[in-house]
Amino acid sequence: MIIGVPKEIKPQENRVSLVPSAAQQLTKRGHLVLVQTNAGVGSGYPDSDYIAAGAKLMEKAADVFRQAELIVKVKEPLPAEYELLRKGQILFTYLHLAASKSLTEAVMKSGVTGVAYETIQVGNRLPLLEPMSEIAGRMSTVMGAYFLGKHNGGSGVLLGGVPGVFPGRVVVIGGGTAGVNAARMATGLCAEVTILEVDLERMRFLDLTMPGARMLFSSEANLEEMMPTTDLLIGAVLVPGAKAPKLVTREMLSRMRPGSVLVDIAIDQGGCAETSRPTTHLDPTYVEEGVIHYCVANMPAAYARTATQALTNITYRYVQLLADSGLKEACERQPALIGGINTMNGRLTHRAVAEAHGMEFEPPFHPLGANEFPS
């Protein structure tokens, strides 16, 4: 199979979808890997590493998209890439379609088979989302602590406090991978940490494994009660494939002290606060209701080398399976891939995305015949 690795064009997106060692393994298996010039530079992988791995360099993204049967990316296509997608091609990336109807319509119009990292589910886990959730979770506490600094417009609260002074208070909404990693970093800084969660069994598990954090049932009343004393609010809500629920209202935020910080990790799925809107690493914050909002939609890109390595560790086995077997056989061998198929031949094939936009949903395998699967 011909596998394409275009350079990411999202602002300040320095990750690359395949490290050179992964490209080398694919070429050894007889596949042709096309890598756009400078695609890996932001993660510390120069073109020479890909050449040594047996990949072929391409100057223009259009050439990569035109020739590749399988496009492997990190982030969702941007408008400049919409016209490069085509029917019969597989796009394997973080799609986050529920956050954007225009993107959903563009991907459907192209006819490409869009397989989303974030909706591949194995048991109760989202294995291709986990490594980025871990990084984003840990980053959320670091960024929150930084923007609490008075010189950044924050309240001037040091999360860890000092002897004789109470530590800062951190509230994490969601006890999943991102939320747990945020809480672990916060407890490591000696902050006072509360995790809001709706799954009682998950709360019991976290209560046993995270003695430095308190567990609280996630309800509107409990969240409202926490607001006036919260210094750092971290939104780590996730509904697989769906738009994030708006759990934090503007009125709730108005109860927080001026200079408090909200980090909305869920922003790539639309955000979990009414006041959240996507920002970039170069302009990461804005203020609403006196609260500093950090809503960078590609947080792990700040630590591109770590993020690229962590991502490829988990995505490579799926890339290899798709390249070796084609989509239909790959789905038969690894049924979890079926849940990753968001679009196919102009159809919307993921129920949560369809519900997010009020659009029609069709399962990827019915009424499609086997001959309609890209090979």
ZALUM-917205 format. One record per residue (C-alpha): residue number from 1; x negated, y negated, z. Coordinates in Angstrom, 3 decimals, decimal comma. Example, Ala and Ser with C-alpha at 12.3 -4.5 7.8 and 13.67 -1.06 7.14 Angstrom:
2
- n | u | v | w
- 1 | -12,300 | 4,500 | 7,800
- 2 | -13,670 | 1,060 | 7,140
// end
This chain:
375
- n | u | v | w
- 1 | 0,000 | 0,000 | 0,000
- 2 | -1,082 | -3,599 | -0,543
- 3 | -1,077 | -5,428 | 2,795
- 4 | -1,173 | -9,225 | 2,935
- 5 | -2,508 | -11,339 | 5,802
- 6 | -1,749 | -15,022 | 5,120
- 7 | -3,149 | -17,857 | 7,200
- 8 | -0,617 | -19,113 | 9,736
- 9 | 0,624 | -22,628 | 8,999
- 10 | 2,687 | -23,402 | 12,100
- 11 | 1,143 | -26,431 | 13,869
- 12 | -1,832 | -25,433 | 16,039
- 13 | -1,205 | -21,732 | 15,334
- 14 | -4,675 | -20,212 | 15,460
- 15 | -3,763 | -16,540 | 15,768
- 16 | -4,185 | -14,054 | 12,936
- 17 | -2,058 | -10,958 | 12,432
- 18 | -4,897 | -8,447 | 11,899
- 19 | -8,391 | -8,380 | 13,357
- 20 | -11,204 | -7,222 | 11,032
- 21 | -11,470 | -3,825 | 12,735
- 22 | -7,791 | -3,182 | 11,959
- 23 | -8,318 | -4,211 | 8,343
- 24 | -11,238 | -1,800 | 8,173
- 25 | -9,127 | 1,100 | 9,418
- 26 | -6,462 | 0,358 | 6,820
- 27 | -8,965 | 0,191 | 3,974
- 28 | -10,437 | 3,508 | 5,116
- 29 | -6,952 | 4,990 | 4,744
- 30 | -6,848 | 3,856 | 1,126
- 31 | -4,856 | 0,662 | 1,503
- 32 | -5,759 | -2,697 | -0,034
- 33 | -5,875 | -5,532 | 2,511
- 34 | -5,592 | -9,075 | 1,155
- 35 | -6,645 | -11,785 | 3,618
- 36 | -6,239 | -15,468 | 2,929
- 37 | -9,426 | -17,501 | 3,264
- 38 | -9,994 | -18,765 | 6,828
- 39 | -7,001 | -16,839 | 8,181
- 40 | -9,020 | -15,547 | 11,142
- 41 | -11,273 | -18,545 | 11,834
- 42 | -9,023 | -19,932 | 14,588
- 43 | -9,350 | -16,645 | 16,491
- 44 | -13,113 | -16,453 | 16,022
- 45 | -13,096 | -14,109 | 13,015
- 46 | -14,874 | -15,629 | 9,989
- 47 | -14,223 | -14,509 | 6,423
- 48 | -17,478 | -12,564 | 6,432
- 49 | -16,046 | -10,201 | 9,061
- 50 | -13,127 | -9,324 | 6,786
- 51 | -15,386 | -8,869 | 3,766
- 52 | -17,545 | -6,491 | 5,810
- 53 | -14,349 | -4,635 | 6,781
- 54 | -13,519 | -4,024 | 3,130
- 55 | -10,729 | -6,578 | 2,812
- 56 | -10,324 | -8,805 | -0,236
- 57 | -10,245 | -12,564 | 0,302
- 58 | -7,624 | -14,687 | -1,453
- 59 | -7,856 | -18,467 | -1,649
- 60 | -4,129 | -19,236 | -1,776
- 61 | -1,226 | -17,995 | 0,322
- 62 | 0,886 | -17,720 | -2,837
- 63 | -1,511 | -15,120 | -4,217
- 64 | -1,324 | -13,082 | -1,025
- 65 | 2,481 | -13,149 | -0,981
- 66 | 2,762 | -12,411 | -4,702
- 67 | 0,639 | -9,264 | -4,603
- 68 | 1,365 | -7,827 | -1,157
- 69 | 4,022 | -5,198 | -0,567
- 70 | 3,737 | -5,604 | 3,206
- 71 | 3,195 | -9,086 | 4,659
- 72 | 1,876 | -9,042 | 8,219
- 73 | 2,152 | -12,364 | 10,061
- 74 | 2,242 | -13,735 | 13,576
- 75 | 4,983 | -16,366 | 13,399
- 76 | 8,187 | -16,790 | 11,442
- 77 | 7,993 | -18,183 | 7,895
- 78 | 8,103 | -21,968 | 7,592
- 79 | 9,963 | -23,751 | 4,742
- 80 | 6,797 | -23,870 | 2,624
- 81 | 6,729 | -20,059 | 2,713
- 82 | 10,408 | -19,366 | 2,007
- 83 | 9,977 | -19,289 | -1,768
- 84 | 7,025 | -16,922 | -1,461
- 85 | 9,145 | -14,125 | 0,005
- 86 | 10,806 | -11,672 | -2,356
- 87 | 13,085 | -8,671 | -2,550
- 88 | 11,290 | -5,341 | -2,227
- 89 | 8,717 | -6,809 | 0,154
- 90 | 8,439 | -6,043 | 3,864
- 91 | 7,773 | -8,948 | 6,237
- 92 | 6,453 | -7,814 | 9,628
- 93 | 6,179 | -10,640 | 12,159
- 94 | 7,816 | -12,467 | 15,066
- 95 | 10,974 | -13,695 | 13,335
- 96 | 13,117 | -15,189 | 16,145
- 97 | 16,020 | -15,575 | 13,716
- 98 | 18,587 | -16,203 | 16,449
- 99 | 16,988 | -19,578 | 17,136
- 100 | 17,460 | -20,894 | 13,587
- 101 | 20,364 | -20,391 | 11,197
- 102 | 18,497 | -22,113 | 8,359
- 103 | 15,591 | -19,678 | 8,719
- 104 | 18,014 | -16,758 | 8,861
- 105 | 19,729 | -17,881 | 5,663
- 106 | 16,389 | -18,432 | 3,907
- 107 | 15,111 | -14,974 | 4,800
- 108 | 18,377 | -13,407 | 3,712
- 109 | 18,344 | -15,341 | 0,438
- 110 | 14,841 | -14,095 | -0,355
- 111 | 15,973 | -10,475 | -0,138
- 112 | 12,900 | -9,565 | 1,905
- 113 | 13,123 | -6,786 | 4,484
- 114 | 12,401 | -8,699 | 7,674
- 115 | 11,104 | -6,498 | 10,491
- 116 | 10,795 | -8,462 | 13,726
- 117 | 8,254 | -7,609 | 16,389
- 118 | 10,528 | -8,918 | 19,139
- 119 | 13,475 | -6,597 | 18,440
- 120 | 11,606 | -3,284 | 18,301
- 121 | 12,741 | -1,593 | 21,493
- 122 | 11,362 | 1,611 | 23,026
- 123 | 13,528 | 2,650 | 25,946
- 124 | 13,983 | -0,521 | 27,989
- 125 | 10,741 | -2,031 | 26,732
- 126 | 9,938 | -4,447 | 23,921
- 127 | 6,360 | -3,276 | 23,354
- 128 | 5,437 | -5,714 | 20,582
- 129 | 6,729 | -8,677 | 22,568
- 130 | 5,130 | -7,710 | 25,872
- 131 | 1,534 | -8,849 | 25,258
- 132 | 2,625 | -12,329 | 24,167
- 133 | 5,097 | -12,495 | 27,051
- 134 | 2,261 | -11,669 | 29,417
- 135 | 0,147 | -14,493 | 28,021
- 136 | 3,024 | -16,987 | 27,920
- 137 | 4,016 | -16,064 | 31,474
- 138 | 0,526 | -16,600 | 32,830
- 139 | 0,147 | -19,793 | 30,809
- 140 | 3,423 | -21,194 | 32,123
- 141 | 2,086 | -21,430 | 35,649
- 142 | -1,238 | -22,875 | 34,494
- 143 | 0,477 | -25,511 | 32,334
- 144 | 3,044 | -26,271 | 34,997
- 145 | 0,368 | -26,777 | 37,641
- 146 | -1,567 | -29,060 | 35,277
- 147 | 1,380 | -31,281 | 34,387
- 148 | 2,364 | -31,630 | 38,047
- 149 | -0,794 | -33,734 | 38,352
- 150 | -0,037 | -37,409 | 38,933
- 151 | -2,301 | -38,430 | 36,049
- 152 | -0,012 | -36,436 | 33,745
- 153 | 3,119 | -38,128 | 35,056
- 154 | 3,851 | -35,340 | 37,500
- 155 | 4,909 | -35,551 | 41,120
- 156 | 1,379 | -34,995 | 42,399
- 157 | 2,149 | -31,680 | 44,100
- 158 | -0,666 | -29,124 | 44,274
- 159 | 1,012 | -25,737 | 43,914
- 160 | -1,281 | -24,048 | 46,401
- 161 | -1,080 | -26,778 | 49,003
- 162 | -3,805 | -27,005 | 51,660
- 163 | -3,907 | -26,166 | 55,378
- 164 | -1,385 | -28,424 | 57,073
- 165 | 0,552 | -29,148 | 53,862
- 166 | 3,303 | -26,965 | 52,410
- 167 | 2,568 | -25,387 | 49,020
- 168 | 4,554 | -26,246 | 45,939
- 169 | 7,739 | -24,372 | 45,163
- 170 | 8,021 | -22,370 | 41,961
- 171 | 11,291 | -20,898 | 40,684
- 172 | 11,127 | -18,333 | 37,880
- 173 | 14,351 | -17,518 | 36,040
- 174 | 14,073 | -13,936 | 34,836
- 175 | 12,165 | -10,977 | 36,231
- 176 | 10,985 | -9,504 | 32,928
- 177 | 7,448 | -9,395 | 31,582
- 178 | 7,043 | -13,153 | 31,165
- 179 | 8,682 | -13,969 | 34,470
- 180 | 6,656 | -11,441 | 36,441
- 181 | 3,396 | -12,695 | 34,971
- 182 | 4,367 | -16,282 | 35,747
- 183 | 5,196 | -15,303 | 39,318
- 184 | 1,952 | -13,371 | 39,766
- 185 | -0,087 | -16,371 | 38,688
- 186 | 1,923 | -18,642 | 40,975
- 187 | 1,535 | -16,374 | 43,992
- 188 | -2,172 | -16,137 | 43,169
- 189 | -2,322 | -19,916 | 43,535
- 190 | -0,596 | -19,532 | 46,928
- 191 | 2,585 | -21,290 | 45,802
- 192 | 5,969 | -20,479 | 47,291
- 193 | 7,618 | -18,355 | 44,602
- 194 | 11,211 | -17,290 | 44,010
- 195 | 12,299 | -15,045 | 41,128
- 196 | 15,932 | -15,193 | 40,001
- 197 | 17,143 | -11,946 | 38,423
- 198 | 20,505 | -10,294 | 37,712
- 199 | 19,392 | -6,643 | 37,648
- 200 | 19,563 | -5,384 | 41,236
- 201 | 17,343 | -2,381 | 40,577
- 202 | 14,756 | -4,659 | 38,984
- 203 | 14,914 | -6,921 | 42,050
- 204 | 14,337 | -3,995 | 44,369
- 205 | 11,351 | -2,896 | 42,302
- 206 | 9,856 | -6,397 | 42,279
- 207 | 10,511 | -6,780 | 45,994
- 208 | 8,363 | -3,705 | 46,638
- 209 | 5,606 | -4,558 | 44,170
- 210 | 5,389 | -8,336 | 44,611
- 211 | 5,376 | -9,068 | 48,344
- 212 | 4,209 | -12,632 | 47,674
- 213 | 7,458 | -13,587 | 45,921
- 214 | 11,067 | -13,749 | 47,059
- 215 | 13,928 | -12,278 | 45,048
- 216 | 17,240 | -14,086 | 44,588
- 217 | 20,265 | -13,065 | 42,575
- 218 | 20,499 | -15,255 | 39,499
- 219 | 23,752 | -17,173 | 39,661
- 220 | 24,712 | -20,729 | 38,854
- 221 | 25,310 | -21,493 | 42,534
- 222 | 21,912 | -20,154 | 43,647
- 223 | 20,118 | -21,989 | 40,853
- 224 | 21,832 | -25,267 | 41,715
- 225 | 20,891 | -24,838 | 45,361
- 226 | 17,222 | -24,338 | 44,475
- 227 | 16,897 | -27,390 | 42,212
- 228 | 16,271 | -30,198 | 44,747
- 229 | 13,253 | -28,427 | 46,276
- 230 | 11,747 | -26,922 | 43,114
- 231 | 8,485 | -28,408 | 41,859
- 232 | 7,980 | -26,052 | 38,899
- 233 | 10,891 | -24,349 | 37,135
- 234 | 9,939 | -21,612 | 34,668
- 235 | 12,555 | -20,309 | 32,235
- 236 | 11,709 | -16,726 | 31,301
- 237 | 15,110 | -15,512 | 30,121
- 238 | 15,307 | -12,952 | 27,341
- 239 | 18,191 | -11,265 | 25,552
- 240 | 16,532 | -9,078 | 22,884
- 241 | 17,047 | -10,594 | 19,444
- 242 | 19,695 | -13,028 | 20,676
- 243 | 19,689 | -16,730 | 21,353
- 244 | 18,646 | -17,538 | 24,905
- 245 | 21,582 | -18,430 | 27,192
- 246 | 21,670 | -22,035 | 28,431
- 247 | 21,382 | -21,341 | 32,151
- 248 | 19,914 | -24,714 | 33,166
- 249 | 22,243 | -27,655 | 32,644
- 250 | 21,292 | -31,307 | 32,428
- 251 | 23,144 | -31,914 | 35,688
- 252 | 21,031 | -29,255 | 37,430
- 253 | 17,824 | -30,864 | 36,196
- 254 | 18,947 | -34,254 | 37,449
- 255 | 18,810 | -32,818 | 40,974
- 256 | 15,086 | -32,105 | 40,722
- 257 | 12,580 | -34,592 | 42,096
- 258 | 11,091 | -37,017 | 39,541
- 259 | 7,836 | -35,633 | 38,202
- 260 | 8,878 | -32,008 | 38,587
- 261 | 8,099 | -29,707 | 35,664
- 262 | 10,152 | -27,333 | 33,523
- 263 | 8,303 | -24,777 | 31,384
- 264 | 10,772 | -23,108 | 29,015
- 265 | 9,134 | -19,910 | 27,755
- 266 | 12,412 | -19,005 | 26,033
- 267 | 12,126 | -21,945 | 23,623
- 268 | 11,263 | -19,679 | 20,675
- 269 | 14,738 | -18,175 | 21,134
- 270 | 16,389 | -21,580 | 21,475
- 271 | 15,484 | -22,330 | 25,090
- 272 | 17,345 | -21,650 | 28,332
- 273 | 17,873 | -25,306 | 29,312
- 274 | 20,304 | -27,750 | 27,722
- 275 | 17,553 | -30,334 | 27,510
- 276 | 14,928 | -28,091 | 25,888
- 277 | 13,620 | -28,735 | 22,374
- 278 | 10,499 | -27,290 | 20,711
- 279 | 7,184 | -29,090 | 21,146
- 280 | 3,635 | -28,470 | 19,914
- 281 | 0,268 | -27,993 | 21,571
- 282 | -0,826 | -31,465 | 20,430
- 283 | 2,313 | -33,085 | 21,843
- 284 | 3,482 | -30,534 | 24,412
- 285 | 5,716 | -32,490 | 26,781
- 286 | 8,525 | -34,985 | 27,028
- 287 | 10,666 | -36,257 | 29,923
- 288 | 14,387 | -35,745 | 30,413
- 289 | 16,218 | -36,597 | 33,657
- 290 | 12,851 | -37,456 | 35,192
- 291 | 11,614 | -33,879 | 34,650
- 292 | 8,566 | -33,120 | 32,499
- 293 | 9,503 | -30,516 | 29,858
- 294 | 6,842 | -28,214 | 28,411
- 295 | 8,493 | -26,380 | 25,506
- 296 | 5,723 | -25,228 | 23,164
- 297 | 7,196 | -22,588 | 20,869
- 298 | 3,929 | -20,708 | 20,270
- 299 | 2,288 | -20,867 | 23,675
- 300 | -0,148 | -17,932 | 23,222
- 301 | -1,764 | -19,708 | 20,256
- 302 | -3,631 | -21,857 | 22,765
- 303 | -5,696 | -18,794 | 23,645
- 304 | -5,840 | -17,459 | 20,122
- 305 | -8,646 | -14,929 | 20,452
- 306 | -7,165 | -13,200 | 23,489
- 307 | -3,691 | -13,345 | 21,960
- 308 | -4,808 | -12,001 | 18,578
- 309 | -6,607 | -9,067 | 20,163
- 310 | -3,676 | -8,277 | 22,463
- 311 | -1,197 | -8,507 | 19,588
- 312 | -3,171 | -6,312 | 17,201
- 313 | -3,663 | -3,707 | 19,934
- 314 | 0,058 | -2,989 | 19,803
- 315 | 1,104 | -3,936 | 16,247
- 316 | -1,592 | -1,995 | 14,402
- 317 | 0,005 | 1,430 | 14,895
- 318 | 3,227 | 0,141 | 13,334
- 319 | 1,389 | -1,539 | 10,453
- 320 | -0,443 | 1,708 | 9,766
- 321 | 2,795 | 3,701 | 9,900
- 322 | 4,548 | 1,324 | 7,494
- 323 | 1,571 | 1,316 | 5,124
- 324 | 1,118 | 5,082 | 5,173
- 325 | 4,783 | 6,080 | 4,977
- 326 | 6,882 | 3,210 | 3,663
- 327 | 9,855 | 1,832 | 5,579
- 328 | 12,306 | 4,725 | 5,275
- 329 | 9,926 | 7,457 | 6,385
- 330 | 8,399 | 5,180 | 9,022
- 331 | 11,860 | 4,695 | 10,538
- 332 | 12,407 | 8,438 | 10,539
- 333 | 9,105 | 9,019 | 12,315
- 334 | 9,518 | 6,073 | 14,697
- 335 | 13,244 | 5,294 | 15,122
- 336 | 12,456 | 2,205 | 17,221
- 337 | 11,542 | 0,482 | 13,959
- 338 | 15,220 | 0,493 | 12,984
- 339 | 15,917 | -2,034 | 15,712
- 340 | 13,253 | -4,270 | 14,234
- 341 | 15,006 | -4,579 | 10,872
- 342 | 16,713 | -7,992 | 10,985
- 343 | 17,350 | -8,489 | 7,259
- 344 | 17,384 | -6,238 | 4,220
- 345 | 18,284 | -6,968 | 0,599
- 346 | 20,139 | -10,139 | 1,556
- 347 | 22,040 | -8,522 | 4,416
- 348 | 21,835 | -9,425 | 8,105
- 349 | 21,076 | -6,153 | 9,850
- 350 | 20,651 | -7,093 | 13,523
- 351 | 23,829 | -7,477 | 15,554
- 352 | 22,502 | -10,003 | 18,096
- 353 | 21,261 | -12,333 | 15,361
- 354 | 24,581 | -12,077 | 13,536
- 355 | 26,481 | -12,903 | 16,719
- 356 | 24,194 | -15,879 | 17,428
- 357 | 25,160 | -17,468 | 14,110
- 358 | 28,696 | -16,130 | 13,670
- 359 | 27,614 | -14,233 | 10,560
- 360 | 28,490 | -10,810 | 9,200
- 361 | 26,467 | -7,858 | 10,446
- 362 | 25,709 | -4,662 | 8,539
- 363 | 23,630 | -1,747 | 9,866
- 364 | 20,425 | -1,282 | 7,857
- 365 | 21,145 | 2,366 | 7,044
- 366 | 24,820 | 2,061 | 6,099
- 367 | 26,173 | 1,527 | 3,501
- 368 | 22,667 | 1,375 | 2,044
- 369 | 21,313 | 4,431 | 0,297
- 370 | 17,805 | 5,768 | 0,740
- 371 | 16,777 | 4,390 | -2,630
- 372 | 17,393 | 0,846 | -1,398
- 373 | 14,544 | 0,972 | 1,084
- 374 | 11,289 | -0,688 | 0,070
- 375 | 8,509 | 1,887 | -0,209
// end
